[in-house]
């Protein structure tokens, strides 16, 4: 469930204009998902990513069956590929034959919300909406209105070598951040003779991790004050969390401070790292590799760490979630029917199906059940209880494109800037970009 902000080529000015969209959410008000709608003779089109077809098609089919029984409407589900779904969506939304429901990655949604591509929804119509995962719902909220519904998630966790923990006398996964540091000290001492050993593999431009540490002490990246965005990394709370992360990297990691986390699974697989912070699926990526890296169907081969890894929540550090949301397109001719299908597909019954398929449900109220019912996802379920989302600003993608946070982190780790100077510089860059007209 890799989720990065993937911004396609800039949309044409008319793509989501009033004429193209047939009005705005402000004009029409929120779309209800609870009204009585006669759907006989009507068909709604749903775009889901291929994950749903391969991992929980039974959940899709069940929600559709319940929806059709209640409304009389038929449903056509078309499964999309991650490689080209945004390009395809942009082209489709520019025309008239649009899907009624669309799934997007949580970090992909903001662009389309700001461009008016999705209809406003009545949040209270959807089950567990008061306990939606904030790492998903953050992309759905704009100026007090809701434009999408959280669907499913994956969380970042601490992944560690059980054999190295045992040799160092660490008998359990850390329950507190102090426990985590104590475990790291013991493991590091046990492997001090290996000059290339990573007690905690943490590349210097892993900004999702760094900002999780910022969030852990009450810090923030940026916030809107009045009609202006203000950088918040130089606040005492943010600097405290960032300093904790910097101290961690400098003491325990030999990772390249100019690289991101994209290759960490493959690097840990080489056997010279005791811990890393990654998506839960990265445990499997570290334990097995494809015989032919370019062929997704080639045989899986065990690595040096096969059977030696376990996962646990990173204590006291909120997780940046990967995952997906669902929205009703502004140009849909069947908005209420579409919203009702989303309601069925994201209710507690559907969430139970997703849990069985090892996906995280969309609500904090369901995470304990997920951890109990499916022990395989327990670490990520517990991690997802506290989650966060980047500033939901129209130009946040431009901040990412400019690598502001990555540059700040490398400058601090190389000694080019102090934490105070680095965060001050980043705040200035973030504010200038987010407020650009």
C-alpha positions as CSV (number, residue, x, y, z in Angstrom):
1,X,0.0,0.0,0.0
2,X,2.5,2.5,-1.0
3,X,1.0,5.9,-1.1
4,X,2.9,9.0,-2.2
5,X,1.4,12.2,-3.5
6,X,1.4,11.5,-7.2
7,X,0.4,14.7,-9.0
8,X,-0.4,14.3,-12.7
9,X,0.2,17.1,-15.2
10,X,-1.5,20.3,-14.3
11,X,-5.2,20.2,-15.0
12,X,-6.6,22.4,-17.7
13,X,-8.4,25.4,-16.4
14,X,-11.7,24.1,-17.6
15,X,-11.3,20.6,-16.1
16,X,-13.1,21.3,-12.9
17,X,-14.7,24.7,-13.9
18,X,-18.3,25.4,-13.0
19,X,-19.5,24.5,-16.5
20,X,-17.6,21.2,-16.4
21,X,-18.7,20.2,-12.9
22,X,-22.2,21.3,-13.3
23,X,-22.1,23.4,-10.2
24,X,-20.2,23.2,-6.9
25,X,-20.8,21.6,-3.6
26,X,-21.6,25.1,-2.2
27,X,-24.3,25.4,-4.8
28,X,-25.9,22.1,-4.2
29,X,-25.2,21.4,-0.5
30,X,-24.1,18.1,1.0
31,X,-25.2,14.9,-0.7
32,X,-27.2,12.6,1.5
33,X,-26.4,8.8,1.8
34,X,-29.5,8.0,3.8
35,X,-32.5,9.1,1.7
36,X,-34.9,6.9,-0.1
37,X,-33.9,6.8,-3.7
38,X,-35.6,4.7,-6.4
39,X,-32.7,3.3,-8.4
40,X,-34.6,0.9,-10.6
41,X,-33.3,1.1,-14.1
42,X,-30.2,3.0,-13.0
43,X,-26.6,1.9,-12.9
44,X,-23.8,3.5,-11.1
45,X,-20.2,3.1,-12.1
46,X,-17.5,2.6,-9.4
47,X,-13.8,2.8,-9.9
48,X,-11.8,0.8,-7.3
49,X,-8.1,0.0,-7.3
50,X,-7.0,-3.5,-8.2
51,X,-6.3,-4.3,-4.6
52,X,-10.0,-4.7,-4.0
53,X,-10.3,-7.2,-6.8
54,X,-7.4,-9.3,-5.7
55,X,-7.7,-9.2,-1.9
56,X,-11.4,-8.6,-1.0
57,X,-13.7,-8.9,-4.0
58,X,-16.2,-10.7,-1.7
59,X,-16.5,-7.5,0.3
60,X,-17.2,-5.5,-2.8
61,X,-19.8,-8.0,-4.0
62,X,-21.5,-8.2,-0.6
63,X,-21.8,-4.4,-0.3
64,X,-23.1,-4.2,-3.9
65,X,-25.7,-6.9,-3.2
66,X,-27.0,-5.1,-0.1
67,X,-27.0,-1.7,-2.0
68,X,-29.0,-3.2,-4.9
69,X,-31.5,-4.9,-2.6
70,X,-32.1,-1.5,-0.9
71,X,-32.2,0.8,-3.9
72,X,-32.9,-1.4,-7.0
73,X,-29.9,0.2,-8.7
74,X,-27.2,-1.9,-10.5
75,X,-23.5,-1.4,-10.0
76,X,-20.6,-1.7,-12.5
77,X,-17.3,-2.0,-10.8
78,X,-14.2,-1.2,-12.9
79,X,-10.8,-2.0,-11.3
80,X,-7.9,0.4,-11.9
81,X,-4.2,0.1,-11.9
82,X,-2.0,2.3,-9.7
83,X,0.4,3.0,-12.5
84,X,-2.0,5.1,-14.6
85,X,-5.1,5.8,-12.5
86,X,-4.5,9.5,-12.1
87,X,-3.8,10.2,-15.7
88,X,-6.9,8.2,-16.6
89,X,-9.0,10.0,-14.0
90,X,-7.9,13.4,-15.3
91,X,-8.9,12.5,-18.8
92,X,-12.2,11.0,-17.7
93,X,-13.3,13.9,-15.5
94,X,-12.6,16.3,-18.5
95,X,-15.4,14.5,-20.4
96,X,-19.0,13.6,-19.6
97,X,-18.9,9.9,-19.0
98,X,-17.5,9.9,-15.5
99,X,-17.5,7.3,-12.8
100,X,-19.9,7.9,-9.9
101,X,-17.6,6.7,-7.2
102,X,-13.8,6.9,-7.3
103,X,-11.1,5.4,-5.0
104,X,-7.9,7.4,-4.6
105,X,-4.9,7.1,-2.2
106,X,-5.3,9.3,0.8
107,X,-2.5,11.6,-0.2
108,X,-3.9,11.9,-3.7
109,X,-7.3,13.2,-2.7
110,X,-6.5,16.8,-1.7
111,X,-5.7,17.9,-5.2
112,X,-9.1,16.9,-6.5
113,X,-11.0,18.2,-3.5
114,X,-9.4,21.7,-4.0
115,X,-10.1,21.5,-7.8
116,X,-13.8,20.7,-7.1
117,X,-13.8,17.2,-8.5
118,X,-15.8,15.6,-5.7
119,X,-19.2,16.4,-4.2
120,X,-19.7,17.4,-0.6
121,X,-21.0,14.6,1.5
122,X,-23.1,14.5,4.7
123,X,-20.5,13.1,7.1
124,X,-22.9,12.0,9.7
125,X,-24.6,9.6,7.2
126,X,-21.6,7.2,7.3
127,X,-21.0,4.7,10.0
128,X,-18.2,5.4,12.5
129,X,-17.6,8.9,10.9
130,X,-17.0,10.3,14.4
131,X,-14.0,7.9,14.8
132,X,-12.5,7.9,11.3
133,X,-8.7,7.5,11.2
134,X,-7.4,11.1,11.0
135,X,-4.6,9.9,8.7
136,X,-7.2,9.2,6.1
137,X,-9.9,11.7,6.9
138,X,-7.5,14.6,6.8
139,X,-7.6,14.6,3.0
140,X,-11.4,14.7,3.0
141,X,-12.0,17.8,5.1
142,X,-12.0,21.3,3.7
143,X,-13.4,24.4,5.5
144,X,-15.6,22.3,7.7
145,X,-17.0,20.2,4.8
146,X,-16.5,16.6,3.9
147,X,-15.6,15.4,0.4
148,X,-14.6,11.8,0.8
149,X,-15.0,8.8,3.1
150,X,-12.1,6.8,4.5
151,X,-11.9,3.3,3.1
152,X,-8.9,1.3,4.5
153,X,-5.4,1.9,5.7
154,X,-1.9,0.5,6.4
155,X,0.3,1.9,9.2
156,X,4.0,2.2,9.8
157,X,5.4,0.1,12.5
158,X,8.7,-0.8,14.2
159,X,10.2,-3.9,12.4
160,X,13.0,-5.6,14.3
161,X,15.3,-8.7,14.3
162,X,14.1,-11.1,17.0
163,X,17.4,-13.0,16.9
164,X,19.5,-9.9,17.6
165,X,17.1,-8.8,20.3
166,X,17.5,-12.2,22.0
167,X,21.3,-12.1,21.8
168,X,21.3,-8.6,23.4
169,X,19.0,-9.8,26.2
170,X,15.9,-7.9,25.0
171,X,13.0,-10.2,25.7
172,X,10.0,-8.2,24.4
173,X,9.1,-5.5,22.0
174,X,9.4,-2.0,23.5
175,X,6.3,-0.7,25.1
176,X,7.5,2.9,25.7
177,X,9.9,5.1,23.9
178,X,12.3,4.8,26.8
179,X,12.1,1.0,26.3
180,X,12.9,1.5,22.6
181,X,16.0,3.5,23.3
182,X,17.1,1.0,26.0
183,X,16.7,-1.9,23.5
184,X,18.6,0.0,20.9
185,X,21.5,0.6,23.3
186,X,21.7,-3.1,24.2
187,X,21.6,-4.2,20.6
188,X,24.2,-1.6,19.6
189,X,26.6,-2.7,22.3
190,X,26.2,-6.3,21.2
191,X,27.1,-5.4,17.6
192,X,29.7,-2.7,18.2
193,X,32.4,-4.6,16.3
194,X,30.5,-4.2,13.0
195,X,31.3,-0.7,11.8
196,X,28.6,-0.8,9.2
197,X,25.9,-2.1,11.5
198,X,22.6,-0.1,11.7
199,X,21.0,-0.5,15.1
200,X,18.1,1.5,13.6
201,X,18.2,1.9,9.8
202,X,16.9,5.5,9.3
203,X,17.8,7.3,6.0
204,X,18.2,11.0,6.4
205,X,15.4,12.1,4.0
206,X,12.7,9.9,5.5
207,X,10.4,12.8,6.2
208,X,7.4,10.7,7.0
209,X,9.3,9.3,9.9
210,X,10.8,12.6,11.0
211,X,7.5,14.3,11.0
212,X,6.0,11.5,13.0
213,X,8.5,12.3,15.7
214,X,7.6,16.0,15.4
215,X,3.9,15.0,15.9
216,X,4.9,12.8,18.9
217,X,5.7,15.9,21.0
218,X,2.7,18.0,20.0
219,X,4.5,19.7,17.1
220,X,3.2,20.4,13.6
221,X,4.4,21.2,10.1
222,X,2.1,24.1,9.3
223,X,-1.3,25.5,10.3
224,X,-3.7,28.0,8.8
225,X,-4.1,31.1,10.9
226,X,-6.9,33.3,9.5
227,X,-6.4,33.2,5.7
228,X,-2.7,32.5,5.8
229,X,-0.6,29.4,6.3
230,X,2.1,29.6,8.9
231,X,5.0,27.2,9.3
232,X,5.1,25.5,12.7
233,X,8.3,23.5,12.6
234,X,10.2,26.1,14.6
235,X,7.9,26.0,17.6
236,X,9.3,24.5,20.7
237,X,7.1,21.4,20.5
238,X,8.1,20.7,16.9
239,X,11.8,21.3,17.6
240,X,11.7,18.9,20.6
241,X,10.3,16.1,18.4
242,X,12.7,16.8,15.6
243,X,15.7,16.8,17.9
244,X,14.7,13.4,19.3
245,X,14.6,12.1,15.7
246,X,18.0,13.7,14.9
247,X,19.5,12.2,18.0
248,X,18.2,8.8,17.0
249,X,19.6,9.0,13.5
250,X,23.0,10.2,14.6
251,X,23.4,7.6,17.4
252,X,22.0,4.5,15.8
253,X,21.9,4.8,12.0
254,X,24.6,4.4,9.4
255,X,22.1,5.1,6.6
256,X,22.8,7.7,3.9
257,X,21.5,11.1,5.1
258,X,20.8,12.1,1.4
259,X,18.6,9.1,0.7
260,X,14.9,8.4,1.4
261,X,13.2,5.2,2.7
262,X,12.4,3.6,-0.7
263,X,15.1,1.0,-0.5
264,X,15.1,0.2,3.2
265,X,13.5,-3.2,2.9
266,X,16.2,-4.4,0.4
267,X,18.9,-2.9,2.6
268,X,17.6,-4.5,5.8
269,X,17.4,-7.8,3.9
270,X,21.3,-7.8,3.6
271,X,21.5,-8.6,7.3
272,X,23.3,-5.6,8.8
273,X,20.4,-3.8,10.5
274,X,18.5,-4.6,13.7
275,X,15.5,-2.3,13.3
276,X,13.7,-0.1,10.9
277,X,10.5,2.0,10.8
278,X,8.3,1.0,7.8
279,X,5.0,0.1,6.5
280,X,3.9,-3.3,7.8
281,X,4.2,-4.9,4.3
282,X,7.9,-4.0,4.3
283,X,8.6,-6.8,6.7
284,X,7.7,-9.3,3.9
285,X,9.7,-7.2,1.4
286,X,12.8,-7.6,3.6
287,X,12.3,-11.3,4.1
288,X,11.7,-12.3,0.5
289,X,12.9,-10.9,-2.8
290,X,11.9,-11.7,-6.4
291,X,14.3,-13.9,-8.4
292,X,13.8,-11.5,-11.2
293,X,13.2,-8.0,-9.7
294,X,11.7,-6.9,-13.0
295,X,9.1,-9.7,-13.1
296,X,6.4,-9.4,-10.4
297,X,5.5,-13.1,-11.1
298,X,8.9,-14.6,-10.6
299,X,9.7,-16.8,-7.7
300,X,10.2,-15.4,-4.2
301,X,13.5,-16.2,-2.7
302,X,14.3,-16.0,1.1
303,X,16.8,-13.3,2.3
304,X,19.3,-13.4,5.1
305,X,16.6,-12.2,7.5
306,X,13.8,-14.6,6.5
307,X,12.0,-15.7,9.7
308,X,13.9,-13.4,11.9
309,X,11.7,-10.3,11.7
310,X,8.8,-9.2,13.9
311,X,6.7,-6.0,14.0
312,X,5.4,-3.9,16.9
313,X,3.9,-0.4,17.2
314,X,6.6,2.3,17.4
315,X,5.8,3.4,21.0
316,X,4.5,7.0,21.5
317,X,5.0,7.9,17.8
318,X,1.9,8.5,15.7
319,X,1.9,6.8,12.3
320,X,1.6,8.4,8.9
321,X,-0.9,6.1,7.2
322,X,-1.0,4.8,3.7
323,X,-4.5,4.0,2.5
324,X,-7.5,5.0,0.4
325,X,-10.6,7.1,0.4
326,X,-13.7,7.1,-1.6
327,X,-15.5,10.1,-3.2
328,X,-18.6,10.8,-5.3
329,X,-17.6,12.8,-8.4
330,X,-19.1,16.2,-8.7
331,X,-20.3,15.4,-12.3
332,X,-22.1,12.2,-11.2
333,X,-25.7,12.1,-12.3
334,X,-26.5,9.8,-9.4
335,X,-24.9,11.4,-6.4
336,X,-27.3,10.1,-3.8
337,X,-27.1,6.5,-5.1
338,X,-23.3,6.8,-5.3
339,X,-23.2,8.0,-1.7
340,X,-25.4,5.1,-0.6
341,X,-23.1,2.6,-2.2
342,X,-20.1,4.2,-0.4
343,X,-22.1,3.9,2.8
344,X,-22.6,0.2,2.4
345,X,-19.0,-0.4,1.3
346,X,-17.6,1.4,4.4
347,X,-19.9,0.2,7.1
348,X,-19.0,-2.1,10.0
349,X,-19.9,-5.2,8.0
350,X,-17.6,-4.3,5.1
351,X,-14.9,-3.3,7.6
352,X,-15.1,-6.8,9.1
353,X,-14.4,-8.2,5.6
354,X,-11.4,-5.9,5.2
355,X,-10.0,-7.0,8.5
356,X,-10.1,-10.6,7.4
357,X,-8.2,-9.6,4.3
358,X,-5.5,-8.0,6.5
359,X,-6.4,-4.4,5.7
360,X,-7.0,-1.9,8.5
361,X,-10.5,-0.6,9.0
362,X,-11.3,3.1,8.6
363,X,-12.2,3.8,12.3
364,X,-10.2,3.9,15.5
365,X,-13.3,2.3,17.2
366,X,-12.6,-0.9,15.1
367,X,-8.8,-1.2,15.6
368,X,-8.9,-3.3,18.8
369,X,-11.3,-5.7,17.1
370,X,-9.0,-5.8,14.1
371,X,-6.0,-6.6,16.3
372,X,-8.0,-9.4,18.1
373,X,-9.6,-10.9,15.0
374,X,-6.5,-10.9,12.8
375,X,-3.3,-11.1,14.9
376,X,-1.3,-10.7,11.7
377,X,-2.3,-7.0,11.5
378,X,-2.3,-6.4,15.3
379,X,1.0,-4.2,15.2
380,X,-0.3,-2.0,12.5
381,X,-3.8,-1.8,14.0
382,X,-2.4,-0.6,17.3
383,X,-0.1,1.9,15.5
384,X,-3.0,3.4,13.5
385,X,-4.8,4.5,16.7
386,X,-2.7,7.7,16.5
387,X,-2.2,9.0,13.0
388,X,-1.6,12.2,11.2
389,X,-1.9,13.8,7.8
390,X,0.2,16.6,6.1
391,X,-1.3,20.1,6.0
392,X,-4.4,19.9,3.8
393,X,-3.3,22.9,1.8
394,X,-3.9,23.4,-1.9
395,X,-0.2,23.8,-2.6
396,X,1.1,21.2,-0.3
397,X,2.2,19.1,-3.3
398,X,4.5,22.0,-4.3
399,X,6.2,21.8,-0.9
400,X,6.8,18.1,-1.5
401,X,7.9,18.7,-5.1
402,X,10.5,21.2,-3.8
403,X,11.8,18.7,-1.3
404,X,11.7,21.3,1.5
405,X,11.5,18.9,4.3
406,X,14.1,16.5,2.8
407,X,16.6,19.4,2.4
408,X,16.0,20.6,5.9
409,X,16.7,17.1,7.3
410,X,19.9,16.6,5.4
411,X,21.1,20.1,6.3
412,X,20.6,19.3,10.0
413,X,22.1,15.9,9.9
414,X,25.2,17.0,8.0
415,X,25.7,20.0,10.4
416,X,25.0,22.6,7.7
417,X,22.2,23.9,9.9
418,X,21.2,23.6,13.5
419,X,17.7,22.3,14.3
420,X,16.7,25.9,15.1
421,X,18.1,27.3,11.8
422,X,16.8,24.4,9.8
423,X,13.3,24.6,11.0
424,X,13.2,28.5,10.7
425,X,14.3,28.1,7.0
426,X,11.7,25.4,6.4
427,X,8.9,27.4,7.9
428,X,9.8,30.3,5.6
429,X,9.8,28.1,2.5
430,X,6.6,26.3,3.5
431,X,4.7,29.5,4.2
432,X,5.9,31.2,1.0
433,X,4.8,28.2,-1.0
434,X,1.4,27.5,0.6
435,X,0.4,31.2,0.5
436,X,1.5,31.7,-3.1
437,X,-1.3,33.1,-5.2
